[in-house]
Amino acid sequence: MASIELNKQAPDFEIDDFKSNTIRLSDYKTKKNVLIVFNRGFV
């Protein structure tokens, strides 16, 4: 697993959303804040 340092630029990555659309962090580079939530599913 890669580590992330404080005050460093986040590495670009891509992930599929709940509709199977690919989303890249770089798509939001003009935004000031980005919130990413990883849902682990229901137990």
Backbone bond lengths (Angstrom), bond angles and torsions (degrees), N, CA, C in turn:
res aa  C-N    CA-C-N  psi(-1)  N-CA   C-N-CA  omega(-1)  CA-C   N-CA-C  phi
1 M - - - 1.445 - - 1.527 108.75 -
2 A 1.309 116.17 136.37 1.461 121.39 179.77 1.523 110.16 -77.51
3 S 1.309 115.88 147.16 1.458 119.69 176.51 1.524 109.22 -102.35
4 I 1.310 115.49 154.96 1.463 121.88 -179.91 1.513 107.56 -122.21
5 E 1.327 116.21 129.69 1.455 121.62 -179.97 1.524 110.25 -91.89
6 L 1.323 115.79 147.91 1.460 120.80 176.57 1.519 110.27 -64.94
7 N 1.317 115.72 146.55 1.460 123.81 176.88 1.522 113.49 62.02
8 K 1.302 117.48 25.10 1.466 122.45 175.27 1.523 108.29 -116.96
9 Q 1.318 116.54 154.34 1.457 120.84 178.24 1.534 109.37 -66.56
10 A 1.313 115.86 135.48 1.468 120.57 -179.94 1.524 109.88 -69.64
11 P 1.324 117.06 143.92 1.467 119.71 177.34 1.532 110.04 -70.31
12 D 1.306 115.87 145.71 1.457 119.89 178.00 1.521 108.71 -71.28
13 F 1.322 116.16 141.26 1.465 120.88 176.84 1.513 108.09 -149.96
14 E 1.314 116.36 166.94 1.455 120.83 175.38 1.519 109.37 -131.79
15 I 1.338 113.79 150.59 1.460 120.96 -178.42 1.524 107.48 -151.37
16 D 1.306 116.53 153.16 1.469 120.88 177.58 1.519 109.26 -89.73
17 D 1.347 115.94 137.82 1.455 119.68 175.93 1.525 109.75 -84.26
18 F 1.324 117.07 -173.27 1.455 120.98 -175.56 1.522 113.25 -69.49
19 K 1.338 117.51 -11.59 1.469 121.69 176.33 1.524 111.25 -104.83
20 S 1.311 117.14 13.78 1.471 124.76 -179.57 1.525 113.49 65.49
21 N 1.325 117.37 24.27 1.464 121.85 172.81 1.519 108.22 -87.91
22 T 1.329 116.97 135.34 1.458 120.50 178.70 1.522 109.71 -79.35
23 I 1.315 115.40 129.52 1.460 122.16 178.63 1.518 107.54 -120.90
24 R 1.322 116.37 134.33 1.459 122.16 178.91 1.528 109.09 -114.41
25 L 1.304 115.84 142.15 1.458 119.36 177.20 1.529 110.10 -59.27
26 S 1.313 117.76 -35.40 1.467 121.25 -179.41 1.536 112.28 -64.20
27 D 1.341 118.04 -18.80 1.469 120.70 176.11 1.528 111.39 -65.54
28 Y 1.327 116.78 -19.03 1.457 121.98 -176.24 1.530 112.81 -112.09
29 K 1.336 117.30 20.69 1.465 119.39 -174.78 1.521 113.79 -66.71
30 T 1.326 118.22 -17.36 1.465 119.82 177.29 1.528 112.12 -88.66
31 K 1.317 117.38 -5.96 1.466 121.44 179.16 1.520 109.80 -86.98
32 K 1.335 115.80 147.14 1.460 119.50 -179.11 1.530 111.82 -75.21
33 N 1.324 116.78 -42.78 1.463 121.45 -178.17 1.520 110.23 -128.08
34 V 1.306 115.86 141.91 1.463 122.36 176.52 1.523 107.41 -132.96
35 L 1.327 116.58 127.61 1.453 121.73 177.66 1.520 108.37 -108.14
36 I 1.316 116.40 126.07 1.460 121.86 -179.76 1.515 107.78 -116.29
37 V 1.333 115.97 127.59 1.460 121.20 -179.97 1.525 107.96 -122.37
38 F 1.312 116.17 126.58 1.448 122.02 176.47 1.521 108.09 -104.01
39 N 1.333 116.51 109.26 1.453 121.48 179.97 1.516 109.11 -82.89
40 R 1.302 117.52 120.25 1.458 121.92 -178.87 1.517 112.10 -83.52
41 G 1.308 117.94 2.70 1.457 120.93 179.54 1.509 112.16 91.63
42 F 1.303 114.46 177.41 1.463 120.73 -178.60 1.513 109.58 -98.54
43 V 1.309 115.62 144.00 1.464 121.00 -178.46 1.507 109.76 -101.96
